[in-house]
Amino acid sequence: MDEPLHQALSLLPQRLGWHVALSASALGLGLLIALPLGVLAARNPRLRWVSLSLAGLVQTIPSLALLALFFPLLLLLSGLSVRLTGHGFSALGFLPSLLALTLYSMLPILRNTAAGLGGVDPAVVEAARGVGMTDTQRLWRVELPLALPVIMAGVRTAAVWTIGAATLSTPVGQTSLGDYIFSGLQTEDWVAVLVGCAASAVLALVVDQLLGLIERGVGQRDRRLWIAGLAGLAIGLVAALAPLASTALDRGPPAYVIGAKNFSEQYILAELMADKLEARGARVERKINLGSAVAYRALAAGEIDAYVDYSGTLWANVLNRRDNPGRQAVLDQLRSGLKQRDGVVLLAPLGFENAYALAMRRDKAQALGIVTLADLAAKGGGLTMGGDLEFFSRPEWKSVETAYGLSFKARRQFQPTFMYRALASGEADVISAFSSDGRIAADDLILLADPKGALPPYDAVILIAPQRAGDKRLTSALAPLAGSIDVRTMQAANYAVDRDTDKLGAAQAAKLLEGK
């Protein structure tokens, strides 16, 4: 326990710093927009209905979906900016997170500002008008001071919401306390999950209490209280951002950015590539837990420099191909297709496949006489199918479903680690497994044969971003990985991270691949 805790805490300053920077920026921007809008809404009933309805509509969109939606939108705008001005901007990480969280923070501020101003005693307003105050004077000297406690209550709510939602910025490439949670859930590193949750909760509570101090100071007209609250926020902000400032000052030559999707094998391979570059003196940044579509788009746009993807995923999701011409033909056509389409370089296959395959517990499959997907189609009506979070929306699933006429009693989605748990416990009878997962052998699972070839091959391949295509340092560091990893070695490394006891971290598991 001490070693995992030590590792988790060593990453806390950077992750907390970015979390605070993102949350504070989003809350500040939300205040700049929502406060004036709230004042106008208090004066205009029609504007109040429209603005509150739109802000409420944003709240109905799950925050993770809202974060994800901004990434392709910003990519499009960045590409348009490049064509018009010759300059683009980063669509990964901070900017999409900032915009989504700003929208998410606005409703309580807007609502409480309008309610607070609307709740000011009309007699007081009339008295201010009677002594000759202008509308602007009346707003700043009478209405806002009286409404401020109600407004501050909205700010407190917005702050807690924003800090909590900021943990969901990880899949769009933003470092935050959510990095602990996403990676910890995948690898069942509960120490990391607890550190992430606890740090986020403590941060929210501290900020809420300091804002509460300001609220009480304003309500009681006690300058000492609200000054103490502001001072506490300022000191906390400086302390949290200090590690980021020191890192910025220590930056060396331009870094390579290695990406990874959100499962154990990707973490391991990202560390392996980073190790190869760092051995040559390069500085490397890691952006992990990216969504599958986000990772490729980020690479094509130059937001990351390299990552590992799978030929079947690229074949179906990027080139939109539904046929299966065979393993080598898929690789050859991918190499030319990705280069022509996006300028992306397929550097090399690593030597193993991580194929989608439907898996069952051996005892269950034998009892039902299921060996192939055709057998499963005949018995599926009484079974529960479990998939990872994206499987049922992928073209591969549509292909298998159509080819075999699969139909199940129920379908359920799981985070990948919990999907295997569900199979073991009987909550699912068949799952969408990954052929290089070490838990297949460890849990005595069988992979159902695909006689119709509905699923394409899934060679693990290194992809290089267009702007790095001629970077000899990068390509020469990663080229030796071509064909160097067989599926059994990859399974062993994956299982070292995923097993229940004596877990290794992704960086340690990467050493297993280097020293095999």
Sequence and secondary structure as in RCSB ss.txt:
>XXXX:A:sequence
MDEPLHQALSLLPQRLGWHVALSASALGLGLLIALPLGVLAARNPRLRWVSLSLAGLVQTIPSLALLALFFPLLL
LLSGLSVRLTGHGFSALGFLPSLLALTLYSMLPILRNTAAGLGGVDPAVVEAARGVGMTDTQRLWRVELPLALPV
IMAGVRTAAVWTIGAATLSTPVGQTSLGDYIFSGLQTEDWVAVLVGCAASAVLALVVDQLLGLIERGVGQRDRRL
WIAGLAGLAIGLVAALAPLASTALDRGPPAYVIGAKNFSEQYILAELMADKLEARGARVERKINLGSAVAYRALA
AGEIDAYVDYSGTLWANVLNRRDNPGRQAVLDQLRSGLKQRDGVVLLAPLGFENAYALAMRRDKAQALGIVTLAD
LAAKGGGLTMGGDLEFFSRPEWKSVETAYGLSFKARRQFQPTFMYRALASGEADVISAFSSDGRIAADDLILLAD
PKGALPPYDAVILIAPQRAGDKRLTSALAPLAGSIDVRTMQAANYAVDRDTDKLGAAQAAKLLEGK
>XXXX:A:secstr
 HHHHHHHHHTHHHHHHHHHHHHHHHHHHHHHHHHHHHHHHHH HHHHHHHHHHHHHHHHS HHHHHHHHHHHHH
HHHHHHHHHHS     SSHHHHHHHHHHHHHHHHHHHHHHHHHTS HHHHHHHHHTT  HHHHIIIIIHHHHHHH
HHHHHHHHHHHHHHHGGGGGGGT  STHHHHHHHHHHT HHHHHHHHHHHHHHHHHHHHHHHHHHHHHHTT HHH
HHHHHHHHHHHHHHHHHHHHHHHHT  S  EEEEEESSHHHHHHHHHHHHHHHTTT  EEEEEEE HHHHHHHHH
TTSSSEEEEEHHHIIIIIS       HHHHHHHHHHHHHHHH  EEEEEEEEE  EEEEEEHHHHHHHT  BHHH
HHHHGGG EEEE TTGGGSHHHHHHHHHHT   SEEEE  HHHHHHHHHHTS SEEEEETT THHHHTTEEE B 
TT  S   EEEEEE GGGTT HHHHHHHGGGTT   HHHHHHHHHHHHSSSS   HHHHHHHHHT 
